[in-house]
Amino acid sequence: MTARKHSALPKAQVLIEALPWLTRHNGRVVVIKFGGNAMVDEELKAAFAQDVVFLRQAGLKPVVVHGGGPQINAALDRHGLVSEFKAGLRVTTPEAMDVVRMVLAGQVQRELVGLLNQHGPLAVGLTGEDAHTITAVKHFPTIDGELVDIGRVGEITGIDTGAIEALLADGRIPVISSIARAADDGHVYNVNADTAAAALAAALGAETLMVLTDVEGLYEDWPHSDDVISRLTATELEKLLPDLSSGMVPKMRGCLYAVRNGVHTARVIDGRVQHSILLEIFTDEGIGTMVVPDDPQATTAEHVPEQAGGAR
């Protein structure tokens, strides 16, 4: 009996370490952007679903936002449509938009909802189109000083959290595809999932925004060093933005927007690590990069961040 007690002690210590984090986050919204290898690796997908359900059962209110770059590329290939990028964004013709919409809402979202619902009747899928959750206008990036038309790529102009809040109040887990409808022309637009997650986190007054990616976090001096910055303020991050790789820009710009608009912390974590969400949110060490406001007591209103980087 004594040996059995001793062998269980590490489990108890882990739970005790999680206690202050559980207390702090109880009843709070956590927005999680699902992407990278975690979207295509079966074991990582299953672990992600377990983490999200754990958060919900532990008293948090998780909201999942997803894109689907690899799945969109594969579907476009099957339809004989070329994947083209300009200014880091997917050129989205009306034909390509039909495929994007089908993949995000009909494939990626359905699979994720199914994984979550293996643990109970919890997840409900919706897109930014539903109940005007995300409203956008056509986005024209600037290339060589000129505005360029890249098709049905949207820039977020508004967030309506009513449907999400109703689901959360009912104990559900909203799973949101990053598609938006325009109020002016009625078209459906492809929006960057990192940007959408940040905008939703701010609108929901989330405790934290978590962005899953395929790196350990924000590197201090990449490519000369692989040391990860564990914590930095909004101003420190803003100074680093011009020198970041194109793939990290929308993620870190989203984190910056979130913490400057009421979100307490924003984190970029390695989605290649099983249970990375739990490791980051419930342990003292954490495993990624955390961004915090300059003054935790003060937030400033900003416009929804401009589209940047790869469209999922």
N, C-alpha and C positions, 0 to 999 in steps of 0.2 A: 504493500500500500504506500509506504514512504517513497519508494522508487517511482511509482506511478505519479505521485504528487510532484516530485521533482521534475519529471519529464514534461509535465504540463505547465511548469512555471513560465517558460518562454512565451507560451500562448497568452498567459495572463498578463505578462509584462507588455506584450504588443497591444493588448486591449486597453491597458491602463495608459499607455502612451497615446493612444487614440482618443482618450476621454476628453481632454480639453478641446481638441479639434472638433469632436462630435458636439460638444456643448456650444462651441462658438458658431457652428454652421447649422445647428438645429433650426428647422423651419425656414432656412434661407435658400434662395435660388442659386443653382450652380449651372452655368451654361457651358456645354462641352462641344467643341468643334471636332467632329470625327473625320479623320482623313489619313492619308499616307498608307504605309504598309498595313496598318491596323484594319484597313478596309478590304484588303485582299487576302490576308493570311487567315485561314480558318480558325486556328488556335487563338490568334490575337482577337479576332472578332468575337469569339465565345467569351474570352476573358474580359473584353470591353463590356459586353452585355452584363456579365456578372457584376462588374464594378458599378455600373449605372444602377442596377437593381439594388445592390448593397447600399448605395447612397440613399436611394428612396426609402428602403426599409430602416435605415439609420436615422430618418427624420429630416433629410434634406429634400430639396425639390429640384431634381435634375431636368434640364432641357437640352436635348441633343440637336445640333445643327450639322448637316452634312452636305458635302459635294459629291463628286464621283468621277474625277479625272480619268483614271484607268478604264473604268467601265464605259465612259463616254467615248474614249478613243477607240475601244474595241467595237462598239456599236456603230460608230461612224465608218470604220473600216468595212464592217459587214454590209453597210448600206452604200458602199462605194463613194463615200464623201471624204474629202481630204481634211485632215486636222491642220489648221493653219493658225499661227499666233503672230500678233503684232502688238508691240509695246507690252509684251508679256501676257496679253489677254487672248483668249480664244476667239478667233473670227467666227461669228455665229450667224450664218445665213438663216433665212426662214426654215429651210429644209433641215439644217443642222439643229435649229432650235426645237423642232418637233422631236428629234432624236434625243436631245438633252433632256427635254421634259419627260419623255417616255422612260429614259434610263433612271433619272433621279427619283421621280415619283412612282414609277411602276416597277423598278428593279431594286435599286439600292435601298430606298426607303422601306419597301416591302420586306426585304431580307432582314434589315435591322429591326424593324417592328416584330418580325417573327422570332428573332433571337431573344429579344427582351421578353416577349410574351410566353416563352418557354417557362418562365419563372412566375407566371400569373397574368391575369388580365390587366396589364399595366400600360403598355405603350399604345399611343394613338398617333398616326401619321398625318401630317398636313404639309402643304407647301406655302410659300409666301403669298401665293394667290388667294388662299383661303381666308375669308373674313378680312381681306385687306391687311393681312399680317405684315407684309412687306410691299411697299409701293416704290416704284422706281421710274426714272426717266432714261431715255437713250443716252448712253455714254459715248463721248467722242474723245479718245485719248489724243495727246499731242505728240507728234513724231516729227522731229526736225523743224519744230516751230509751227507746224500746221496741224489743224484738227483733222482726224482721220475717221472715216466711217468703218466700223468693224462689225456692223450688223446688230443683232439682237443681244447686245451686252448692256446691262443696266447699271445705273448709279442710284443707290438707295436715297430716297427723299423722305420716306416716312415709315414709321413702325406703329402698328396697332396691336397691342398685347392682349386684347380682350379674350380671344379664343384660347390663347396659351394660358392665361390666368384662370379661365374657367376649367380647363383640363387639370391644372395644378391643384385647384381647390377640390377637385374630385379625386385627387390622389393618383392621377395618371402621369405618364412620362411623355411629353410632347416630343415628336421626332420630326424635324422641319427640313424640307428640301429647299435649297437656296435658289428659288425661282420667284420672280416678282412680276406683278402686272402694273402697267402704267395707267395713271389716272387720265392722261390726256389722249393718247392714241389707242388705248385698249390692248396694246400688244403685250405679249408675255416676254420677259427678259431673263437672261442668264446673268446671275449676280455672283460675285466672288463670295465663297462660303466663309472665309475668314472675316471679311468685312461684315457679312450678314450676322455672324455670331457675335461680333463686337457690338453692333448696333442693337441687337436683341438683348444682350447682357445689360447694356446701359438703360434701355427702355424698361427692362424688368427690375431694375435696381438690384442686380445680382450681387451676391457676396463675392463670387469669383468667376472669371472666365478662364477656361482651360482649353488650350489649343494643342491637339495631338499632331506631331510631325515626325519626320524620319531622321531627326538629329537629336542629340542629347539635350540641346537647349541653345542659347545664344552664346557663341564662342567669343572669347575675350580678344583674340588676335588671329582669326582665321585668315589664311591657311597656315600661318606660322606656328600656331598653337591650337591644341584641342582642349584647352582649359575652358570650362563652362562658367559663365557669369551666373552665380546663384541668385543674386538679388540686385536690382537697380531701380532708381527712381524714374519718374516720367521724364524729367529734364535730362537725366543721364542717357536715357534711351533716345530721346529726340536728337541729341548730339551724334549718336551713332548711326541713325537711320540712313544718311547719305552714303555711307560706306558698306552697307549690308548687301549681301547677295540678293538677287532679284526674287528668289523664292521665299526669303525670310521677310521681305519688306511688307507684304500685306498682313502677315501674321503679327509682326511687331508693331506696325501702324495700328492694327486692330487693338492690340494690347494697350497702346498709348491712348487711343480714343476711349477705351473702356475705363481706365483708371482716372481719366480726366473728366469723366461723366458719371461718377457715382459708384462705379464698381470698386470694391475694396482692394482686390488683387487680381492680376492677370498673369497666367502662367503658360509657358510653352514647355511641353514635356515630350519625352521620347515614346511615341506610340508603338515602337518595336519591342518595348519591354512589357511583358505580361503584367497586368494589374498596376500599370504605371499611375493610373488615376488615384488609386488607394494609397500607393506609396507617396505620392506627392501631397495629397490633401490630409493624410492622417499620420504622417511621421514627422519627426523633428528635422531630419536631414533633408527630405524632399529629393527629387531627382532631376529637376529641370531649372528653368530660369523664371524667377518671379519678378513682376513689375508692380511697383507700389506708387501711390500718389506722392507728389512732393510734400504736400501737407495733408495727412489723412483726414483732417477735419474740413478741408476745403475742396470743392469741385467746381469746375467751370464748364459752362455749356459750349459746345462746339458743333459745327455741322457734322453730319454723318461722314466718315472718312471717304475720301475719293478712291475709286477703284485703282488698284495697283497689283502688280504681280500676276501670276498665272490664274486664270479663271478655273479654279479647282484642278 
